Amino acid sequence: VQLQASGGGLVQAGGSLRLSCAASGSIFSTLFMAWYRQAPGKQRELVASITTVAYTNYAESVKGRFTISRDNAKNTVYLQMNTLKTEDAAIYYCAALRGSNWFWGQGTLVTVSS
């Protein structure tokens, strides 16, 4: 599975960004997908996940502000991030689970200015 994340950038606190992750090399609709993030000096943490039937799960810190979704026709998973906070700044990674194997994208940087 190859994953290509995009959509990161610089945004002011309170602003919005939408991340995209295009997948190839597998049947996308069968993949469990997730977004993780890693801030400097911190461990990588799960932000949101979406199952093959579009059940979603979120970290408490982003509930009500972030929305994960998938478009199986486009082989793409999205992360809509609203009301961004400075503490949301991190490298965001797209991940896919196939069987018991995780696959990772290259990450996209999100910077939030105060």
C-alpha positions as a LaTeX table, in Angstrom:
\begin{tabular}{lrrr}
\hline
Residue & $x$ (\AA) & $y$ (\AA) & $z$ (\AA) \\
\hline
Val1 & 0.00 & 0.00 & 0.00 \\
Gln2 & 1.37 & 3.40 & $-0.97$ \\
Leu3 & 0.03 & 6.50 & 0.76 \\
Gln4 & 0.50 & 10.10 & $-0.34$ \\
Ala5 & $-0.61$ & 12.78 & 2.12 \\
Ser6 & $-1.14$ & 16.41 & 1.22 \\
Gly7 & $-2.88$ & 19.54 & 2.41 \\
Gly8 & $-0.69$ & 20.66 & 5.26 \\
Gly9 & 0.41 & 24.24 & 5.63 \\
Leu10 & 0.44 & 27.31 & 7.80 \\
Val11 & $-2.82$ & 28.53 & 9.29 \\
Gln12 & $-3.80$ & 30.93 & 12.03 \\
Ala13 & $-5.37$ & 29.64 & 15.19 \\
Gly14 & $-9.09$ & 29.28 & 14.64 \\
Gly15 & $-8.61$ & 28.49 & 10.98 \\
Ser16 & $-9.21$ & 25.34 & 8.97 \\
Leu17 & $-7.29$ & 22.92 & 6.82 \\
Arg18 & $-8.23$ & 19.77 & 4.97 \\
Leu19 & $-5.71$ & 16.98 & 4.66 \\
Ser20 & $-5.96$ & 14.37 & 1.96 \\
Cys21 & $-4.35$ & 10.98 & 1.64 \\
Ala22 & $-4.42$ & 9.10 & $-1.63$ \\
Ala23 & $-3.88$ & 5.36 & $-1.46$ \\
Ser24 & $-2.77$ & 2.92 & $-4.10$ \\
Gly25 & $-1.60$ & $-0.64$ & $-4.33$ \\
Ser26 & $-4.54$ & $-2.22$ & $-2.59$ \\
Ile27 & $-8.30$ & $-2.30$ & $-2.63$ \\
Phe28 & $-8.96$ & 0.93 & $-0.77$ \\
Ser29 & $-12.44$ & 0.02 & 0.40 \\
Thr30 & $-10.98$ & $-2.88$ & 2.40 \\
Leu31 & $-8.51$ & $-0.72$ & 4.30 \\
Phe32 & $-8.90$ & 0.62 & 7.81 \\
Met33 & $-7.58$ & 4.17 & 7.60 \\
Ala34 & $-6.28$ & 6.56 & 10.20 \\
Trp35 & $-4.56$ & 9.86 & 10.77 \\
Tyr36 & $-1.81$ & 10.17 & 13.34 \\
Arg37 & 0.24 & 13.17 & 14.31 \\
Gln38 & 3.57 & 13.80 & 15.95 \\
Ala39 & 4.60 & 17.09 & 17.47 \\
Pro40 & 8.24 & 17.90 & 18.26 \\
Gly41 & 9.39 & 16.07 & 21.35 \\
Lys42 & 6.17 & 14.09 & 21.62 \\
Gln43 & 5.10 & 10.59 & 20.73 \\
Arg44 & 3.02 & 9.89 & 17.70 \\
Glu45 & $-0.66$ & 9.86 & 18.61 \\
Leu46 & $-3.84$ & 8.73 & 16.94 \\
Val47 & $-5.98$ & 11.62 & 15.77 \\
Ala48 & $-8.84$ & 9.87 & 14.00 \\
Ser49 & $-9.69$ & 6.60 & 12.32 \\
Ile50 & $-12.33$ & 5.30 & 9.97 \\
Thr51 & $-13.33$ & 1.71 & 9.32 \\
Thr52 & $-14.26$ & 0.10 & 6.04 \\
Val53 & $-17.92$ & 0.84 & 6.78 \\
Ala54 & $-17.16$ & 4.43 & 7.79 \\
Tyr55 & $-17.37$ & 4.11 & 11.53 \\
Thr56 & $-15.21$ & 6.85 & 12.97 \\
Asn57 & $-13.19$ & 7.38 & 16.11 \\
Tyr58 & $-11.47$ & 10.49 & 17.40 \\
Ala59 & $-8.97$ & 11.54 & 20.00 \\
Glu60 & $-10.67$ & 13.48 & 22.75 \\
Ser61 & $-8.58$ & 16.53 & 21.96 \\
Val62 & $-10.04$ & 16.86 & 18.45 \\
Lys63 & $-13.63$ & 15.73 & 18.93 \\
Gly64 & $-16.07$ & 18.26 & 17.56 \\
Arg65 & $-13.35$ & 20.02 & 15.56 \\
Phe66 & $-11.95$ & 17.37 & 13.20 \\
Thr67 & $-13.81$ & 15.11 & 10.80 \\
Ile68 & $-12.38$ & 12.07 & 9.09 \\
Ser69 & $-14.04$ & 10.78 & 5.95 \\
Arg70 & $-13.28$ & 8.52 & 3.03 \\
Asp71 & $-14.14$ & 8.43 & $-0.64$ \\
Asn72 & $-13.70$ & 4.88 & $-1.86$ \\
Ala73 & $-14.25$ & 5.94 & $-5.47$ \\
Lys74 & $-11.23$ & 8.24 & $-5.22$ \\
Asn75 & $-9.15$ & 5.97 & $-2.98$ \\
Thr76 & $-8.76$ & 8.89 & $-0.63$ \\
Val77 & $-9.20$ & 9.61 & 3.05 \\
Tyr78 & $-9.64$ & 13.14 & 4.34 \\
Leu79 & $-9.18$ & 14.96 & 7.60 \\
Gln80 & $-11.13$ & 18.19 & 7.87 \\
Met81 & $-9.64$ & 20.25 & 10.67 \\
Asn82 & $-11.59$ & 23.21 & 11.97 \\
Thr83 & $-11.00$ & 25.62 & 14.82 \\
Leu84 & $-7.33$ & 24.77 & 14.81 \\
Lys85 & $-5.33$ & 25.39 & 17.94 \\
Thr86 & $-1.60$ & 25.94 & 18.35 \\
Glu87 & $-1.40$ & 22.56 & 20.03 \\
Asp88 & $-2.63$ & 20.91 & 16.82 \\
Ala89 & 0.65 & 21.80 & 15.13 \\
Ala90 & 2.45 & 18.61 & 14.13 \\
Ile91 & 3.40 & 16.38 & 11.28 \\
Tyr92 & 0.28 & 14.49 & 10.29 \\
Tyr93 & 0.63 & 10.97 & 8.98 \\
Cys94 & $-1.85$ & 8.94 & 7.06 \\
Ala95 & $-1.89$ & 5.24 & 7.89 \\
Ala96 & $-3.59$ & 2.17 & 6.50 \\
Leu97 & $-4.14$ & $-1.21$ & 8.10 \\
Arg98 & $-4.36$ & $-4.26$ & 5.89 \\
Gly99 & $-4.63$ & $-7.49$ & 7.79 \\
Ser100 & $-2.10$ & $-7.07$ & 10.58 \\
Asn101 & 0.23 & $-4.77$ & 8.65 \\
Trp102 & 0.37 & $-1.01$ & 8.97 \\
Phe103 & 1.42 & 1.19 & 6.09 \\
Trp104 & 2.43 & 4.83 & 6.49 \\
Gly105 & 2.50 & 7.91 & 4.32 \\
Gln106 & 5.30 & 10.43 & 4.36 \\
Gly107 & 3.57 & 12.99 & 6.57 \\
Thr108 & 2.38 & 16.50 & 5.96 \\
Leu109 & 3.31 & 19.43 & 8.19 \\
Val110 & 0.63 & 21.51 & 9.88 \\
Thr111 & 1.74 & 24.75 & 11.48 \\
Val112 & $-0.68$ & 26.82 & 13.54 \\
Ser113 & 0.23 & 30.38 & 14.42 \\
Ser114 & $-1.23$ & 32.23 & 17.37 \\
\hline
\end{tabular}
